[in-house]
Each structure stands twice: as C-alpha cells, then as structure tokens.
Amino acid sequence: MEGGKKVLAVVVLLVVIVGAVGLILKNTKDRNAPPTPIMKQPIELIDAETGELMTRSLQEWKDGGMQENRYKNPNTGKYTMAEPIKCYSCSEVIPMPLLPNVDPNTTPPEDMPRLSDERTAKKNAARCPKCGGPVFRSLGP
C-alpha cells in the first residue's frame, strides 16, 4: 500500500506541474494579444484598387490576414485594404501609399539612416490616384 501512495503522489505532482506549465504558457501568449475590447473596435479601410470603403472589427481584419501592410479584402480575396488618409493636395480620401517599414525594434542601427531616407523619398514621391498631386506635405530631401 505504501508504494501505491508514492506512485499516486508522483502522478498527482506531475499533473500539477504540467497544468502549471500550461497555464503559464497560456497567460504568456494572451499577454501579447490586444485586449478583447480593442479587437472589437470597428476599423474602416479603403480598397487600394477600387476606392471602396469597408468597416469591420479589428479582429475580422486580422483574421483575414495581412501582406505588405495591406489587409485582405473579404470580397475579392486580394490584399488591397489600406488605411484611408486624406490627400494633402486635394483632401480626397485615398489609400495610404505603401512605404518601407522602419521598425527600430527589428532594424539594425546601421541600416536606420538609409531606410529612413528611403521612406522619406518614397513619401515625397507618392502621388494621389485622384488628383495626381503630392499625397504628403514635403518632408525635405
């Protein structure tokens, strides 16, 4: 009987350890996700090809997927949904132009000046699809 109690105690201890590790991993994963109220917020995006405005929750946009800073259009299956902005020249609502992503957390420090210059150059070169004028106010060279 004494041996059976030891085996039972070991099994219970293993179950508790596995449960604790699982709980820790679940809490670590959930901590990186935005809170549920944020994921339910309505987000309006514009189709870069058609100019159609669509509103979905952030969770719905994320569930559809993203490529190159564009969400998937649920009607066409293409990754063309972008943040709507107002053109500096004509004030019309247009899709945000694709710009190089410069993330200080992942970009090596030696690449930052070059990538920042490339981003500024692309912003200055961006033209409105409606009026042909500059999308952004000039940011210098």
C-alpha positions, 0 to 999 in steps of 0.5 A: 500500500505504501508504494501505491501512495508514492506512485499516486503522489508522483502522478498527482505532482506531475499533473500539477506541474504540467497544468502549471506549465500550461497555464503559464504558457497560456497567460504568456501568449494572451499577454501579447494579444490586444485586449478583447475590447480593442479587437472589437473596435470597428476599423474602416479601410479603403480598397487600394484598387477600387476606392471602396470603403469597408468597416469591420472589427479589428479582429475580422481584419486580422483574421483575414490576414495581412501582406505588405501592410495591406489587409485582405479584402473579404470580397475579392480575396486580394490584399488591397485594404489600406488605411484611408488618409486624406490627400494633402493636395486635394483632401480626397480620401485615398489609400495610404501609399505603401512605404518601407517599414522602419521598425527600430525594434527589428532594424539594425542601427546601421541600416536606420539612416538609409531606410529612413531616407528611403521612406522619406523619398518614397513619401515625397514621391507618392502621388494621389490616384485622384488628383495626381498631386503630392499625397504628403506635405514635403518632408525635405530631401 
